[in-house]
Amino acid sequence: MRIVDAVKVIREQDPGIGYYKLWLMMNRMFLCGWVPGRDSFLRLLRNFHLMQKRPKPRHTTNSNHRYRRYKNLIRGFVPTRANQLWVSDITYIDLVDDCCYLHLVTDAYSHKIV
């Protein structure tokens, strides 16, 4: 029970800490006492409902869709000066409470954001 109480105190201060780091901390905290092995420690956390929630799966672009895909019109084109070719990209940013997308338009020659 001392280990469970120590885990609760640590999780209050750092709720995102994983079980392996917790297990290493317990080994250092209870040097002269009994500390279960890694797998037994994991079972102990499960039994007392101290496991973290699994993160939500990340949704990325699905390229295997049935919608129209346009040809690559710039295949083999190498820009020789600025503003000849602009390329764009979109990326997913996972925030603490929400998510958002970042869309950038970049000059292919100078690599500057337009």
RAKA-V401325 format. One record per helix or strand of 2 or more residues. SS is the DSSP state (~ for helix, > for strand). FROM is the first residue (numbers start at 1). LEN is the number of residues. Records with the same first field share a line. If there is no record, write none. Layout:
SS->FROM-LEN  FROM-LEN
//
This chain:
~->2-12  19-11  38-10
>->86-9  99-9
//
